[in-house]
Amino acid sequence: MVLLGSTGSIGVNALIIAKRFGITVEALVAGKNIGLLNEQIKEHHPKYVAISDAKDRTLVNHTNVFVGKEGILELLQKTQSYLVVNALVGFVGLAPSIEALRLGKRLALANKESLVVAGHLLDTSHITPIDSEHFGLWYLLGKRPVSGMTITASGGAFRDTPLEKLSTMSFQDALKHPNWSMGAKITIDSATMTNKLFELLEAKWLFGVDRLDAIIEPKSLIHAFVNFKDGSTTAHLAVADMKLPIAFALVGEVEEPILPSLDLASIGSLSFRPIEAVRYPIWEIKDDVLANPTRGVVINAANEVGIAKFFNQEINILELAERTIKAYRHFEDAIPKSLDEVFEIDREVRRYCLAL
């Protein structure tokens, strides 16, 4: 396999699963964590490596090192592996997703942004999502007609923060996820609920279902519900560990234990809360976004600019969502009909948001 984003949490777990099932790692792509990349090179012996910054090339213990966005695409063209795992973070992951599909490879996709900004233009029949929620939805599907789908959210770092204090919460506060440790961007997106908006868009493109929603389940043990037309609902429960969806994405059907089974008696109880716009302002546009899913590119670009401004203490977390909504409404005619238009709209939205 080819692994893009090898030093992140998804990448690290993907390598654990690859080693367990004897999957050869042909190429590794990483960002700035050269120390961990070198450890991975030593253990997995990839034929090719790519990094983000040319300044780090001499630090990498490998002879075939590619650099930057163009380097990743060149690496993909040289590899023979059928499977590409894309665990890159942000819009930067779109071009490699496009290239992997163009080359006829199977894409195991953890890069949410690829589907969020261009789901209507990508061949989802060659995409396997690496996500506990979408894995849960897929796992529940049978041949019975579906009326709707619901995914769950943890609620993020500020799910219990008094509303009047939200505007005072810092970037570092937002990184204190109550249930687990993830990368910075997805943790911020969890705190704003933008990640759930993204996951609903992904579900729309992956499953072709129109009735989609999300609900907070604080223990993160239930990942998804499927509502059937006969009035019944099924739920997918599992320990919150990405190794399970990763294993299915890499291997296909898995018939051996990946995670320990849940002990429902020890869990005791589960609770649910609605996602409310007063705490998560981005939820104000949820229904409109699902009705206009091709505008996901606007939300993603505005959100990435907003996260950078939040990190630099230029705006607070409520303003992050407000600016994303403002951009979404400003670019109401943004309906990309090609991948080139996706990239152009992304550039326009970023220029607009930087000037706000």
FENSULNOR-V529537 format. One record per pair of residues at least 24 apart in sequence whose ideal C-beta (glycine too) atoms are under 10 Angstrom apart, sorted by the first residue. I is the first residue (numbers start at 1). J is the second residue. D is the distance in whole Angstrom. If there is no record, write none. Layout:
i: [I:I]
j: [J:J]
d: [D:D]
//
This chain:
i: [1:1:1:1:1:1:1:1:1:1:1:1:1:1:1:2:2:2:2:2:2:2:2:2:2:2:2:2:2:2:2:2:2:2:2:2:2:2:2:3:3:3:3:3:3:3:3:3:3:3:3:3:3:3:4:4:4:4:4:4:4:4:4:4:4:4:4:4:4:4:4:4:4:4:5:5:5:5:5:5:5:5:5:5:5:5:5:5:6:6:6:6:6:6:6:6:6:6:6:6:6:7:7:7:7:7:7:7:7:7:7:7:8:8:8:8:8:8:8:8:8:9:9:9:9:9:9:9:9:10:10:10:10:10:10:10:10:10:10:10:10:10:10:10:10:11:11:11:11:11:11:11:11:12:12:12:12:13:13:13:13:13:13:13:13:13:13:14:14:14:14:14:14:14:14:14:14:14:15:15:15:15:15:16:16:16:17:17:17:17:17:17:17:17:17:17:17:17:17:18:18:18:18:18:18:18:19:19:20:20:20:20:20:20:21:21:21:21:21:22:23:23:23:23:23:24:25:25:26:26:26:26:26:26:26:27:27:27:27:27:27:27:27:27:27:28:28:28:29:29:29:29:29:29:29:29:29:29:29:30:30:30:31:31:31:31:32:34:34:34:34:35:37:37:38:41:46:46:47:47:47:47:47:48:48:48:48:48:49:50:50:50:50:52:52:68:69:69:70:72:72:73:73:73:73:73:74:75:76:76:76:76:77:77:79:79:80:81:81:82:83:83:83:83:83:83:84:84:85:85:85:85:85:85:85:85:86:86:86:86:86:86:87:87:87:87:87:88:88:89:89:89:89:89:89:90:90:90:90:90:90:91:91:91:91:91:91:91:91:91:91:91:91:92:93:94:94:94:94:94:94:94:94:95:95:97:97:98:98:98:100:100:101:101:101:106:106:107:108:108:108:108:108:109:109:109:109:110:110:110:110:110:112:112:112:112:112:112:112:112:112:112:112:113:113:113:113:113:113:113:113:113:113:114:114:114:115:115:115:115:115:115:115:115:115:115:116:116:116:116:116:116:116:116:116:116:116:116:116:116:116:117:117:117:117:117:117:117:117:117:117:117:117:117:117:117:117:118:118:118:118:118:118:118:118:118:118:118:118:119:119:119:119:119:119:119:119:119:119:120:120:120:120:120:120:120:120:120:121:121:121:121:121:121:121:121:122:122:124:124:124:124:124:127:127:127:127:128:128:128:128:128:128:129:129:129:129:129:129:129:129:129:130:130:130:130:130:130:130:131:131:131:131:131:131:131:131:131:131:131:131:132:132:132:132:132:132:132:132:132:132:132:132:132:133:133:133:133:133:133:133:133:133:133:133:134:134:134:134:134:134:134:134:135:135:135:135:135:135:135:135:135:135:135:136:136:136:136:136:136:136:136:136:136:136:136:137:137:137:137:137:137:137:137:137:137:137:137:138:138:138:138:138:138:138:138:139:139:139:139:139:139:139:139:139:140:140:140:140:140:140:140:140:140:141:141:141:141:141:142:142:142:144:144:144:144:144:144:145:145:145:146:146:146:146:146:146:146:146:147:147:147:147:147:147:147:147:147:147:147:148:148:148:148:148:148:148:148:148:148:148:149:149:149:149:149:149:149:149:149:149:149:149:149:149:150:150:150:150:150:150:150:150:150:150:150:150:150:150:150:150:151:151:151:151:151:151:151:151:151:151:151:151:151:151:151:152:152:152:152:152:152:152:152:152:152:152:152:152:152:152:152:152:153:153:153:153:153:153:153:153:153:153:153:153:153:153:154:154:154:154:154:154:154:154:154:154:154:154:154:155:155:155:155:155:155:155:155:155:155:155:155:155:156:156:156:156:156:156:156:156:156:156:156:156:156:156:157:157:157:157:157:157:158:158:158:158:158:158:158:158:159:159:159:159:159:159:159:159:159:160:160:161:161:161:163:163:163:163:166:166:166:166:166:166:166:166:167:167:167:167:167:168:168:169:169:169:169:170:170:170:170:170:171:171:171:171:171:171:171:172:173:174:174:174:174:174:177:178:178:178:179:179:179:179:179:180:180:180:180:182:184:184:185:185:185:185:188:188:188:188:188:188:188:189:189:189:189:189:191:191:191:191:192:192:192:192:192:192:192:192:192:192:192:192:192:192:193:193:193:193:193:193:193:193:193:193:194:194:194:194:194:194:194:194:194:194:194:194:195:195:196:196:196:196:196:197:197:197:197:197:197:197:197:197:197:197:197:197:198:198:198:198:198:199:200:200:200:200:200:201:201:201:201:201:201:201:201:202:202:203:204:204:204:204:205:205:210:210:210:211:212:212:212:213:213:213:213:213:214:214:214:214:215:215:215:215:216:216:216:216:216:216:216:216:217:217:217:217:218:218:218:218:219:219:219:219:219:221:221:221:221:222:222:222:235:237:237:237:237:237:238:277:279:280:280:280:281:281:281:281:281:281:281:281:282:282:282:282:282:282:283:284:284:284:284:285:285:285:285:285:288:288:288:288:289:292:292:292:292:294:294:294:294:294:294:294:295:295:295:295:295:295:295:295:295:295:295:296:296:296:296:297:297:297:297:297:297:297:297:297:297:297:297:298:298:298:298:298:298:298:298:298:298:298:298:298:298:298:299:299:299:299:299:299:300:300:300:300:301:301:301:301:301:301:301:301:301:301:301:301:301:302:302:302:302:302:302:302:302:302:302:302:303:303:303:303:304:304:304:304:305:305:305:305:305:305:305:305:306:306:308:308:308:309:309:309:314:315:319:322:323:323:323:324:324:326:326:326:327:327:327:330]
j: [25:26:27:28:46:79:81:82:83:84:85:105:106:108:250:26:27:28:29:46:47:48:50:72:75:76:78:79:80:81:82:83:84:85:86:96:100:105:108:27:28:29:30:40:44:46:81:83:84:85:86:87:108:250:28:29:30:50:72:75:76:84:85:86:87:88:92:93:96:97:100:108:110:111:29:30:31:85:86:87:88:89:92:93:96:110:111:183:30:31:33:36:37:40:41:44:46:49:50:85:87:31:32:33:34:35:36:37:39:40:51:87:33:36:87:88:89:110:182:183:186:87:110:180:181:182:183:186:242:85:86:87:88:89:108:110:111:130:131:182:183:186:242:245:246:36:37:40:85:87:88:110:246:36:40:87:242:87:110:130:241:242:243:244:245:246:247:85:87:108:110:130:242:243:246:247:249:250:40:43:44:85:246:243:246:247:85:242:243:244:245:246:247:248:249:250:251:254:258:44:83:85:246:247:250:251:43:44:243:247:250:251:256:258:247:250:251:254:256:251:81:83:85:250:251:81:81:85:75:78:79:80:81:83:84:64:66:72:75:76:78:79:80:81:84:60:62:75:66:71:72:75:76:84:85:86:87:88:96:56:60:88:56:88:89:92:56:58:59:60:61:59:61:62:62:65:75:79:75:78:79:80:81:74:75:76:78:79:75:74:75:76:96:88:92:92:95:96:95:96:99:98:99:100:102:103:99:99:100:102:103:105:102:103:103:105:105:105:106:106:107:108:128:249:250:251:108:109:109:110:111:128:130:246:249:250:110:111:113:114:127:130:111:130:183:242:246:113:114:113:183:184:185:186:304:185:186:300:303:304:307:116:117:118:297:300:301:303:304:342:343:346:350:304:117:118:122:297:300:339:342:343:346:339:343:122:127:122:339:342:126:127:125:126:127:249:250:249:245:246:248:249:250:134:202:206:249:186:242:245:246:249:185:186:189:194:195:198:199:201:202:296:300:185:198:202:296:297:300:301:303:304:346:202:205:300:198:199:201:202:203:204:205:206:293:296:194:197:198:199:200:201:202:205:289:293:296:297:299:300:303:198:201:294:295:296:297:298:299:300:301:336:339:342:343:345:346:205:294:296:297:300:336:338:339:341:342:343:346:201:202:203:204:205:206:293:294:296:297:204:205:293:294:296:335:336:337:342:205:294:336:337:338:339:341:342:205:339:202:205:206:207:208:202:205:206:249:206:245:248:249:250:252:199:202:203:205:206:207:245:248:249:242:245:246:247:248:249:250:195:198:199:202:203:206:223:224:242:245:246:249:199:220:223:224:236:238:239:240:241:242:244:245:246:195:196:199:200:202:203:214:223:224:236:245:199:202:203:206:207:223:224:245:223:224:236:238:242:244:245:246:247:248:249:222:223:224:225:226:234:235:236:237:238:244:245:199:202:203:206:207:209:212:223:224:225:226:236:203:206:207:224:226:236:245:248:223:224:226:234:236:238:244:245:248:223:224:225:226:228:233:234:235:236:207:209:226:228:234:226:228:234:226:228:229:230:232:234:228:229:230:207:208:209:211:226:227:228:229:209:210:211:226:227:228:229:230:231:232:233:209:210:211:212:213:225:226:227:228:229:233:200:203:204:207:209:210:211:212:213:214:224:225:226:227:200:203:211:212:213:214:215:217:222:224:225:226:227:233:235:272:196:199:200:202:203:212:213:214:215:217:222:223:224:225:236:196:199:214:215:216:217:218:219:220:221:222:223:224:225:235:236:272:190:193:195:196:199:214:215:216:217:218:220:273:275:280:178:179:180:190:191:195:196:216:217:218:219:220:240:179:190:191:193:196:216:217:218:220:273:275:279:280:187:188:189:190:191:192:193:194:195:196:216:279:280:317:187:188:190:191:192:317:190:191:192:193:279:280:317:318:190:191:193:216:218:273:275:279:280:218:279:191:279:317:276:278:279:318:191:278:279:280:281:316:317:318:315:316:317:318:319:316:317:310:316:317:318:310:311:313:316:317:307:310:311:312:313:316:317:311:317:307:310:311:317:320:220:218:219:220:218:219:220:221:240:220:240:241:242:242:307:311:303:304:307:311:303:306:307:310:311:317:320:282:303:304:307:320:280:310:317:320:279:280:281:282:283:303:306:307:310:317:318:320:321:324:275:276:277:279:280:281:282:283:286:321:280:282:283:299:300:302:303:306:307:320:321:324:282:303:275:280:282:283:286:275:280:282:283:285:286:289:290:296:299:300:303:324:289:296:299:300:303:224:286:289:290:293:296:289:290:293:294:295:296:299:300:293:296:290:289:290:293:296:293:296:290:291:293:290:286:287:290:274:275:286:287:290:274:275:283:286:272:273:274:275:271:272:273:274:275:276:279:280:270:271:272:273:270:271:272:273:267:268:269:270:271:262:264:267:270:262:270:272:270:261:262:264:267:270:262:321:318:317:318:321:317:318:319:320:321:322:324:325:320:321:322:324:325:328:321:321:322:325:328:321:324:325:328:329:325:328:329:332:328:328:332:334:335:334:335:336:337:341:342:345:327:328:329:331:332:333:334:335:336:345:349:328:334:336:342:331:334:335:336:341:342:343:344:345:346:348:349:324:327:328:329:330:331:332:334:336:345:346:348:349:352:353:324:325:327:328:331:349:324:342:346:349:327:331:334:342:345:346:347:348:349:350:351:352:353:326:327:328:330:331:346:349:350:352:353:356:327:328:349:353:346:349:350:353:349:350:351:352:353:354:355:356:353:356:350:353:354:353:354:356:356:356:356:356:352:353:356:349:353:352:353:356:352:353:356:356]
d: [6:7:8:10:10:9:5:8:4:7:6:10:9:8:7:6:4:8:8:9:10:8:10:10:7:7:10:5:9:5:9:7:5:7:9:9:8:8:10:7:6:7:9:9:9:8:9:9:8:5:9:7:9:10:8:4:9:8:7:9:9:7:7:5:6:5:10:7:6:9:9:10:9:8:7:7:8:8:7:3:4:7:10:8:10:7:8:9:5:9:9:8:7:6:9:9:9:9:10:9:8:7:8:4:9:9:5:6:9:7:10:9:9:10:6:8:7:9:9:6:9:8:9:9:7:6:6:9:7:8:9:4:10:9:10:5:9:6:9:9:9:10:6:10:7:9:10:8:8:5:9:9:10:8:8:9:10:9:10:9:8:5:5:10:10:5:9:5:7:8:8:8:9:9:5:9:8:7:6:8:7:10:10:7:8:10:10:9:6:9:10:5:5:10:9:6:8:9:8:8:10:9:9:10:6:9:8:8:9:8:10:9:9:9:7:7:5:9:10:10:9:8:10:6:8:8:9:10:9:9:5:7:5:9:10:9:9:9:6:8:8:5:10:7:9:10:9:9:8:8:6:7:9:10:10:9:9:7:8:9:9:10:9:8:9:10:7:10:5:6:9:9:9:9:8:10:10:10:10:8:8:9:10:9:5:9:6:7:8:8:5:9:10:10:9:10:6:8:9:5:8:9:5:10:10:10:10:10:6:9:6:8:10:7:9:8:10:7:9:6:8:6:9:9:7:10:7:9:8:7:10:9:7:8:7:7:6:5:10:7:9:9:7:7:10:10:9:9:9:8:6:9:5:7:10:6:10:8:10:6:9:9:7:10:9:6:7:10:6:9:9:6:9:10:10:6:9:9:9:8:7:8:9:9:8:7:8:7:6:9:9:9:10:6:8:9:10:9:9:8:9:4:6:9:9:9:8:10:8:9:8:8:10:8:8:10:7:5:7:9:6:10:9:10:8:10:9:9:5:10:9:8:10:9:10:10:8:9:7:4:9:9:5:7:10:8:10:8:5:9:10:5:7:9:10:9:4:8:7:5:9:10:9:9:9:5:4:9:9:5:8:8:10:6:9:9:7:9:9:8:7:10:7:9:6:10:5:9:10:7:7:10:7:3:8:7:8:7:10:9:7:7:6:9:9:8:9:10:10:9:7:8:7:6:9:7:8:9:9:6:6:9:9:10:9:7:10:9:9:8:5:9:9:9:7:9:10:6:10:7:10:7:7:5:6:10:9:5:9:10:10:7:7:9:9:9:10:8:6:10:9:10:8:5:8:9:7:10:7:8:7:7:6:10:10:8:5:9:9:8:8:5:5:9:9:7:6:6:6:8:9:8:8:7:8:8:9:9:7:4:9:10:6:8:8:4:3:8:9:10:8:3:8:8:9:8:10:10:6:8:6:9:10:8:5:8:6:7:10:8:8:9:10:9:9:8:9:8:9:9:5:9:9:9:8:10:7:8:4:9:9:5:8:5:8:10:6:10:9:9:9:9:9:5:7:7:8:10:7:4:8:8:10:6:9:6:7:6:7:9:10:6:9:5:6:5:9:8:10:9:7:8:3:7:7:9:8:4:9:9:9:9:6:9:7:5:10:7:5:8:10:7:7:6:7:10:10:9:7:5:6:6:10:10:7:4:8:7:8:9:10:7:6:7:9:7:8:8:5:8:10:10:7:5:8:10:9:10:7:6:7:4:9:9:7:9:5:6:7:8:9:9:8:8:7:8:5:9:5:7:5:7:9:9:9:6:9:7:5:8:6:10:10:10:7:8:7:8:5:8:9:8:9:8:10:5:9:6:9:7:8:9:9:8:9:8:4:4:7:7:10:8:9:9:9:8:10:7:9:7:5:10:9:10:5:9:10:7:9:7:10:9:9:10:7:7:8:10:8:9:9:10:9:8:10:10:6:6:10:10:9:7:10:9:8:6:6:10:5:7:5:8:7:9:10:7:6:9:9:10:8:9:9:9:6:5:9:7:10:8:10:9:10:8:10:6:9:10:8:10:9:8:8:5:10:6:8:6:9:9:9:8:8:9:8:6:10:9:9:5:7:8:8:8:9:7:10:8:10:9:10:6:9:10:6:8:6:9:8:9:9:9:6:9:6:5:8:6:10:9:8:4:9:6:6:9:8:9:5:10:7:9:10:5:9:9:8:7:7:10:10:7:8:9:8:8:10:9:6:8:8:6:6:9:9:7:10:9:9:10:8:8:8:9:10:7:8:6:9:10:7:7:6:10:10:5:8:9:10:9:10:10:6:5:9:7:9:7:9:10:9:9:10:6:10:9:8:9:9:9:6:9:8:5:7:7:7:9:7:4:7:6:9:10:10:6:7:6:8:9:6:9:7:7:10:9:6:8:6:9:7:7:10:7:9:9:10:6:8:9:9:7:9:9:10:10:7:9:6:9:9:4:6:9:7:9:4:9:6:7:9:9:8:9:6:10:9:8:6:6:8:10:8:9:9:7:9:8:9:8:8:5:6:9:10:9:10:10:6:10:7:7:9:5:7:9:9:10:10:10:10:9:9:7:10:6:9:5:9:10:5:6:10:7:8:6:5:9:8:5:9:5:10:7:9:9:5:9:10:6:9:8:6:10:9:9:10:8:8:7:9:10:10:8:5:8:8:4:5:9:9:7:8:4:7:9:9:10:6:8:8:5:9:9:10:10:9:9:9:8:9:8:6:9:9:4:6:10:8:7:9:10:10:9:8:9:9:10:9:9:10:10:6:6:10:8:9:9:7:6:6:8:10]
//
